[in-house]
Every structure is written in structure tokens, then in C-alpha cells.
Amino acid sequence: MLPESIKQLLAEKQAKDSYRSRIVCRPHDSYVEVDGKHYVNFSGNDYLGLAVDTKLQQRWGEVQLNSGSTGSPLINGYHPSHQALEETICDWLGFESCLLFTSGFTANSSILKNLMTNKQHTIVQDKLNHASLLDGGKEANAKNIRFQHNNIAHLKKRLESVDNYKLIVTEGIFSMDGDHAPIDEVIAAKRQHDAGVMLDDAHGVGVFGKQGEGSLSLSNAKAADIDIFTATFGKAVGTSGAFVCGSQQLIEYLVNHARGYIYSTSFSPVLAEMTRIAIEKLRLEQWRRDKLRDNITYFKNILAELSFEMTGSDSAIQPIVVGDNKSTLLLASEMRKQGFWVTAIRPPTVPAHAGRIRITLTSLHSHQQIKAMLFALKESCERLKICQN
Ligand code: PMP
């Protein structure tokens, strides 16, 4: 029997227009197929088009490896393909050591929970960090406090207010706003206050840098300035799973203490090898990043032309903030009617009254698709009288 309370909790979600349902969809090229219909896809995280790349798909059939890893990594689930992937990542990003996790959520939450075990220590998180970081912080034994989004003065105040060890936790690119953390200033604050830094670059890796090294390439920071670096393969790399990079000592510690690593079956060796191949491809194929960058610039130009409020993001994530849940859902549904697949993002994923259409751009979009989507958005907003613009 399930607890009686869940009925009530689900009813509350319905009443607040925050109920969520899954939809079966199949992305291919710049489209997504839903119920036999094709929509232009402005909703996924496949920023470089690698998840739907037909040449890469062919390679899946050719990889001669076991389909399953047969165990957790400390039993017999750590295969040569996992080791090769970790080595590729160290070579790519310049860190001393690397460890794979089955997902970014597990990586972030286990790292914080199992590393920050001392009640005298403090985790200092950006307010808009991803749920996996916020949950990991809450579950950790250390104190968990937050600073105002990207507000370095507030971060410093927070750091001054605590003695003993503190770990600053932030993101390269914020998942719902698409803006950057001011990494150089974060590193300066870390140095000034003898703190550690954890950076989740889920949305920066692959997208920025000459070989897709991520958000650090936009700053003066080096890998050695970041104590804990995490990212997922589920965005620009186009597969799934995740990794953490840092010193040899950090990785040895996690191998011995991170329960989400120790007690979970390693992902498939085929997936490890395909992820390694995808990383090698994205390092070499700068044209994918150039195309994405060109699409971001084009998107922002049309946004300005249509007098939309500018988003403050120069990443692949471009939010159009609507406000209340009902209007956000209505706008998404209207866009779908016009052939554009966009997602209504509502609280608790974003702050209260900050519901939004989270548009994601990829290297697969054409200018024509972007222009048509923004004109449809503008027309829908005006007709429905729901946008802030
Ligand atoms: N961190 C950030 C910033 C994310 O956006 C996400 C994905 N939503 C994750 C971590 C979790 O990664 P994964 O999807 O691999 O669990």
C-alpha cells in the first residue's frame, strides 16, 4: 500500500499547474517525432548534434564489446573501455585523475554527501545550482548555505561568516538561465578565503573552447584551480553517464567513499567506448561549435529585432521568462501547435513566478528554423497577451 498522502500531493500539483507527464519522443536531426508528427526541436541538450549523428550510430553496431559491465566498479564492472574513457577525459581537460558515474545527478549528490561529512565544514552554493548539487548539499553532514546567484559580494560575505573548511559550489553554465558563473572572481574568492571550489560544467563542456574544453576556457582559470570538476555526457557529448575530475587524492577518496559510485553497476562498456569516440569527434570537429555559435548570435539578433527582452545568455540555453505556470503551459502548447517543440519549465525547477520556455539551440538548427520559431513565439505572445515583452 502506498501512503494516502500521495493522492493529495498529486492533486496539489494539478491545482497549481505544476503536474508533469512524460511524453514519448524520438529526436532525429533538428526534429523530434511525437505521436507520428514532426516538430522542430528546441528542447533537447544535444548541442552539437552528436546524439543523432548517423555516422556515430553506425559505430555502435561495430563496437565489439560486452553489452553489460556485469558489476559495480569495485567488483568487476571497471573495464578497459571505462579506463580508456577516463584517460581520454584527463588528456582532454588537463586534470590529474577522473572517475565515471552513471549520471551527473548521482555524481554531484554523492560527491557532496560523501565528501562533506564534517559538521564543522560548510558548503557554499549558488542559489540557482542544479537540484543534484542542492540535494547533495542538504544530505551532507556539513552545513549547507547558499549565496545569491552569481553575486560575488554575497559569496564573499558568506565565506567570511564561516570558519574552518568551506567548499564553494557553482556551475559553468546555469541550466535554466544559460548564463555563466564569473569563474575568475570565484577563484579569487576561493584564494582569498582558503576555500575549495566545485564546478559543474554540464552545459559548458563540448560547447566552449578550441576542443570543447568547456567554461574554464572562457576564463583565466586552469584545471588545477578547480578542486572538483563534474560534467555529464548527456548534453554536448550526446550519450549518457558522467564524470568527476580532480586530483589523484580526490579520486582515490571517492573510490573509497562515494556510495553512488561504489554500489552501482558501471554503465555498459559499449557506452563507454561510444562516449570516448564521441569526445574524440567533438574535440576535432570545431565546425559544430562554430555552427552553434553562429546560431546563438543569429537567435539573439532576431530576438532584438522583434524587441524581445534579451536573455543575458550567450550559451545554447536561451530562456524566455513568462511568469505564471498557466501562461507558460499555454505558450508551450501554442508553439507545439505551430510545429515547434519547446518545453514549459515551471517551479520547483525554477523560482516561483519564473516559469519559462527554455529554448535550446544546437548546431543542427538552420537560421530559417530559428527565425520561424521566434516569429511564432512573438505572434503567440501578442495574441495570447502573456509575455513580459
Ligand atoms: N548538472 C546540471 C547543471 C544539469 O543540468 C544536469 C542535467 N539536468 C545534471 C547535472 C545531471 O546530469 P545527468 O542528466 O547526467 O544526471
Residues whose N, C-alpha, C, O or C-beta is under 5 A from the ligand:
A	BS01	PMP	S103 G104 F105 H130 S132 I173 S175 D200 A202 T232 G234 G241 A242
